[in-house]
Amino acid sequence: MAVTREGETESSQFTPNTDPSNTKEFSGTLQSFADSEKVQLSVFSQTLQTPVASDRRRDWVLNVPEPPGLLSNLKTYFKKTLLCPLENKIQCLGKHPVSALVSILNVIFPPLSWCKEYNVTKLRRDILAGLTLASLCIPQSIGYATLAKLDPQYGLYTSVIPPLIYAMMGSSRDIAIGPVAVVSLLLSSMVPKLEDPTTNPIAYRKLVLTVTFFAGVFQAAFGLLRLGFLVDFLSHAAIVGFMAGAACVIGLQQLKSLLGISNFTNNTDIISVLASICKSINTLNLYSFIIGSSFLVFILSTKYYLARKYKKLFWLAAMAPLLSVIMSTLLVFLTRADKHGVKIVKHITGGLNPSSLHELQFNSPHTAEAAKIGLIVALVALTEAIAVGRSFATMKGYRLDGNKEMLAMGVMNITGSLTSCYVATGSFSRTAVNFSAGCETAVSNIVMAITVLISLEFCTRLLYFTPVAILASIILSALPGLINISEAKYIWKIDKMDFLACAAAFLGVLFVSVEIGLLLAVGISFAKIILNSIQPGTEKLGRLPGSDLFGDMEQYPIATTTPGALIVRVKSALLCFANANFIRGRILNLALEEQDIGAIESANQDRVQLVILDMSNLLNIDTSSIAALEDLQNDLESNEMQLALANPRWHVIHKLRLANFLKKIEGRIFLTIGEAIEACLTSKNMLPI
């Protein structure tokens, strides 16, 4: 007979002698050992239940060390924020300067950590992925620049410098950097309120570059100060609704180019856009509509049919926009469709990114508004980029550092604003293509940027006859990926309040404006937090059968009440001025109800004498909540009940001790609920009211 333990191999398992007498002796030894353990556990359990042990454990609660103060917490925060993770490495510079310097560079430039393992095979895959990415990036960048109401070359500029900066500083190996539809929509809907892109395109461009600079500054500051939690103010539900609404608005805006309509509204809400289409429908250009819709069908069929049915044809879906641009340009050139009202791109300025330092407007009367727009754009761009990066990092099994991502995004947008780029971020559609093409590292971004740069230098003249309708088709083909109906259904199923934020963002963007949609989504999310904080629920706890555990009686119907005691827990981590009186009223009303029920059912024999407040959930309290606890104690005493506290946290017990509250409740504070019941209801020292 072999005695085995989990985790041991068969060869390492202990096998005693198989002689019957030895086996019997060994079994007897095990039995005596087990009996000994049971006796010891029984004695230990009885010891814990003695008054001496209970008093000793109450001393554990009362005699805790003083928690860190405000200055200590601030010092620790700034130390971790500003010095971590470089502090230890900087200290090692004197002892091991070379290795410490390498470690510091690895922190600042994450690609240095994986470049040691880089080889020819990975390079080949990155080159293929980068070329595939460029074939999608070039037409999309031109289209998104027109969506942002900028000249086409600015979209191409944005696909050169930012990807190169990110490749050096970013921690994601898959994300594709460049202009995106949502950010372009934000700029085209908010900046024109300050400068008209039609009447004054130069001033508009300068303001967009200034917004880009401020967006980069905010993003870099978030990363340096580790303020990534600010991105979470845009909840997942709000982002789902906002993206869907933005996709619909972008689609409606592109109808102008797809239909070849001349006069079109500058408003983004659906009512204004549909009214403008109805008024201008007589100016529709049939040739533009035929070209745009035909190639839209071609792009969508390759993307959602061929690429899904035949996985190896993913490259065709990626190259479909570029093929559409080439074929439509040839078609217009050969047929001279521009002579028949088909609008074309015409001249695109080629060459390297020109410097735009002199175009930044810091003394303009619109500077403050530009900074505000920059903050909004920075948050939306970071939210999209980090969500995309984390999704693909999870697929490949590596970790994405959110603070490094923010810093990298900030630096690339600051640099971009100085080199004629507008706000860049991670694109979901292009990142998916990059992933499908087999990218290994951020080198694919470098390959893409070089390819776009070559196109800027040598190929811009070839795009003169590119129809504007084809750019609208390319943008429209990317929009279905922004509308996630299944996720909206999931949010409805899990949390109706979250779905309200999602619906508010969607409807606000669609029927009012992008800013109102964002404001509604954030406002409802904050309202949810405030409502839960101001009016938290309370739980009546009962003992679970056969254990010393206590749980919510609504969640565990099998839990039983303790005669003479009401055990309550607050569904909040903070007891403060905003909710203290509400919670006091809830507990008092519940205690009076239970007392009345006990008096009726048991003729005052089991009426509630003790209210135990389980404080295990509460992380902190303030002076208002201490005053509310004192009022609760007085109200309970006037109704012949007592208050006891169980399992207070560190900061809570420290403040209660400073407020001298423990004497006011005559020391009825315990480590567990069971000890509170044992000490207060069965003890002879239970003081009558």
Secondary structure, 3 states (H helix, E strand, C coil): CCECCCCCCHHHCECCCCCHHHHHHHHHHHHHHHHHHHHHHHHHHHHHHCHHHHHHHHHHHHCCCCCCCHHHHHHHHHHHHHHCCCHHHHHCCCCCHHHHHHHHHHHHCCHHHHHHHCCHHHHHHHHHHHHHHHHHHHHHHHHHHHHCCCCHHHHHHHCCHHHHHHHHHCCCCCCEEECCHHHHHHHHHHHHHCCCCCCCHHHHHHHHHHHHHHHHHHHHHHHHCCCHHHHHHCCHHHHHHHHHHHHHHHHHHHHHHHHCCCCCCCCCCHHHHHHHHHHHHHHCCHHHHHHHHHHHHHHHHHHHHHHHHCHHHHHHHHHHHHHHHHHHHHHHHHHCHHHHCCCECCCCCCCCCCCCHHHCCCCCCCHHHHHHHHHHHHHHHHHHHHHHHHHHHHHHCCCCCHHHHHHHHHHHHHHHHCCCCCCCEEEHHHHHHHHHCCCCCCHHHHHHHHHHHHHHHHCHHHHCCCEHHHHHHHHHHHHHHHCCHHHHHHHHHHCHHHHHHHHHHHHHHHHCCHHHHHHHHHHHHHHHHHHHHHCCCEEEEEECCCCCCEEECCCCCCCECCCCEEEEEECCCEECCCCHHHHHHHHHHHHHHHHHHHHHHHCCCCCCCEEEEECCCCCEECHHHHHHHHHHHHHHHHCCCEEEEECCCHHHHHHHHHCCHHHHCCCCEECCHHHHHHHHHCCCCCCCC
